[in-house]
Structure formats: structure tokens, C-alpha cells
Amino acid sequence: MKLIIPALVLLLITGCAHVFSEGASRLVDPSATIARLRKEPGLYVGKFVKLGGTIVGTKNTKEGSEVEIVEFKLGSDDIPDENSASGGRFLAVTSEFLDGMIYKTGRPVAVIGEMKGLKTLPLGETEYTYPVIAIKEIHVWKKSDLYQYPPPYYYDPFFYPYWWYGPPYWYPYHGFRYW
């Protein structure tokens, strides 16, 4: 009995692990949003921010790597919510090499980094001003991390009269499907 309680506590603690270190999370200015970074960059230069979104592209040069990201709000688990409104794009830069196969287009990502300023680059037929974030920590999400598990009542035989229409089954991207 003495070993069961510590084992359960350890299991609960590891189940709630965050993707960013505690030290990096403490540096983040919670008032910094992408809209504020673009509107008032002078107030946030040198401050640490936490942003996330979907990768648009990765470019590697002799100086390092540059990841272009479309911003989406982060949930409490630091997973970007692509159903939320986007605040625009930003650049995450580092002097290290970031492999384009890992940081590839379409993957969700979360970044903690220092605001360095704004950079204007061509985007299609126009010019676009990007906030530039120097990466302190970055996390790319795998598709298996984003999998939606069925609700617990899915396994309840009295939830749905499956003997009439056939059992429901869980389709990972659209919810329940019926026969």
C-alpha cells in the first residue's frame, strides 16, 4: 500500500508534462499576442513570447534556419487550434539547422522565443511585415498527438440503440459515423 500511492502520484505528474521547460515558460510575457507584436513592436523587442500555428515553409541558409508560421491560438496543452482566427504570420529564426522534413509544411508547431523586431519580405504579389522571433524552444506536434479519442460514453451499450441501426464507430477527423 505504501508503494501504490507514490506510484499513482508519479503517474499523474508524468501524465501532465508540458512541452516547454518551466524556465522558458516563466520568461514569457502573457500580454504578447501577434496583433500586439505587429502593432507595437518596440514595446516587445527583447521580451519572450509564446506563439504557435501551422508551418508554411522552412528555409535553411548559412546563417541558420527560418520557419514561416501562420499563427493560431494555443490551447492549454500548447496545441495550435486551427479553428481559431489567425493573427497573421511570423518568422521563427535560429542559428541552428532545422531539418525541412521535420519542420515541414502543414505541421502544427509551438514556439517560445525572443522578439527581435519586424522584417518585410515579399509574399506573393505584395509585401508582408513579419514579427521575427528568435527561437529559445520549439515543439512540432505529430499527428498521433492530435488524435481525438472517443468520449467515454462511446463504449456504453445504452448510449445508442446500435441494435437498430448498427453500432457507431469513431472516425478520427469528423467524429461519429454510423453504418
SULQUI-V672286 format. One record per residue. RES is the residue in one letter. PSI is psi in degrees with one decimal (999 if undefined). D_FIRST is the distance of its C-alpha to the first C-alpha in Angstrom with 1 decimal. Layout:
BEGIN
RES_PSI_D_FIRST + RES_PSI_D_FIRST
END
This chain:
BEGIN
M_-34.9_0.0 + K_-29.4_3.8 + L_-22.0_5.4 + I_-45.4_5.2 + I_-48.3_7.0 + P_-34.7_9.4 + A_-40.7_10.1 + L_-40.4_11.0 + V_-43.8_13.1 + L_-39.7_14.7 + L_-42.4_15.6 + L_-39.4_17.1 + I_-44.6_19.1 + T_-25.6_20.5 + G_-19.5_21.5 + C_23.1_23.6 + A_143.2_25.5 + H_159.5_29.2 + V_-21.6_32.1 + F_150.9_33.8 + S_156.6_32.7 + E_-36.4_32.0 + G_-43.3_35.1 + A_-38.1_37.4 + S_-32.8_36.1 + R_-23.7_36.9 + L_-20.0_40.5 + V_134.4_41.3 + D_111.3_43.8 + P_-17.2_42.5 + S_-9.7_46.1 + A_116.9_47.3 + T_165.1_48.1 + I_-35.0_50.5 + A_-41.2_53.2 + R_-36.0_53.1 + L_-39.0_53.2 + R_-36.7_56.3 + K_-43.6_57.9 + E_67.7_57.3 + P_-31.0_56.5 + G_-31.3_57.7 + L_-24.8_55.0 + Y_-5.7_52.2 + V_127.9_53.6 + G_-10.0_51.2 + K_154.7_48.2 + F_139.5_45.2 + V_157.6_44.6 + K_118.1_42.1 + L_160.9_43.8 + G_171.4_43.2 + G_-150.9_45.1 + T_135.0_46.6 + I_130.8_48.3 + V_-37.8_52.0 + G_159.2_52.9 + T_131.7_52.2 + K_127.6_55.1 + N_133.0_54.9 + T_-177.6_57.7 + K_-29.1_58.4 + E_-21.9_56.9 + G_-150.0_53.6 + S_151.8_52.2 + E_121.8_52.7 + V_121.6_50.6 + E_128.7_52.3 + I_134.2_49.8 + V_122.4_50.5 + E_135.9_48.3 + F_151.9_45.9 + K_144.7_43.5 + L_139.8_39.9 + G_-177.4_37.1 + S_-21.1_33.9 + D_9.4_32.5 + D_21.9_35.8 + I_127.4_37.2 + P_137.9_40.9 + D_100.8_41.9 + E_-8.1_45.1 + N_-10.3_45.9 + S_164.5_46.4 + A_142.5_49.8 + S_142.4_50.5 + G_0.1_51.8 + G_-158.2_53.7 + R_157.0_53.3 + F_163.4_52.2 + L_130.5_52.3 + A_120.4_49.4 + V_151.7_50.8 + T_156.5_49.6 + S_-8.5_51.3 + E_164.6_49.0 + F_127.0_49.6 + L_118.3_47.7 + D_127.1_48.1 + G_-18.3_49.9 + M_-26.5_48.0 + I_-45.8_44.6 + Y_61.2_46.1 + K_162.7_48.3 + T_134.2_49.9 + G_-11.1_47.9 + R_138.3_44.4 + P_144.1_42.4 + V_151.2_41.8 + A_140.7_40.5 + V_137.4_42.0 + I_127.7_41.6 + G_175.2_44.8 + E_131.1_47.7 + M_123.1_50.6 + K_-21.2_53.7 + G_-159.6_56.4 + L_151.6_58.2 + K_129.3_59.9 + T_125.3_62.5 + L_157.7_62.8 + P_139.6_64.6 + L_100.9_62.6 + G_-122.4_64.8 + E_4.2_68.1 + T_175.8_67.0 + E_140.6_65.5 + Y_137.1_61.9 + T_116.9_60.3 + Y_134.5_56.8 + P_138.0_54.4 + V_124.2_53.4 + I_122.1_49.8 + A_119.8_49.0 + I_126.5_45.6 + K_-49.2_42.8 + E_144.5_40.1 + I_143.4_40.5 + H_124.7_38.3 + V_130.2_39.7 + W_140.5_37.8 + K_157.0_37.6 + K_-34.4_38.5 + S_-26.0_35.1 + D_-24.0_33.6 + L_-0.2_35.9 + Y_131.4_35.1 + Q_120.3_34.6 + Y_150.5_31.9 + P_152.2_32.8 + P_157.4_31.6 + P_-27.8_28.8 + Y_-5.5_31.4 + Y_-34.7_33.2 + Y_-2.2_31.2 + D_119.6_31.8 + P_-16.9_34.5 + F_-1.8_36.0 + F_-41.5_36.4 + Y_134.1_39.7 + P_73.6_41.9 + Y_-16.9_41.9 + W_-10.7_43.6 + W_-48.4_46.7 + Y_-1.0_47.0 + G_154.9_44.5 + P_146.2_41.0 + P_154.1_40.6 + Y_155.7_39.3 + W_123.1_38.1 + Y_118.6_40.6 + P_-24.1_39.0 + Y_-12.6_41.9 + H_5.0_43.4 + G_-146.8_40.7 + F_143.1_41.1 + R_147.1_43.9 + Y_153.2_45.1 + W_999_46.9
END
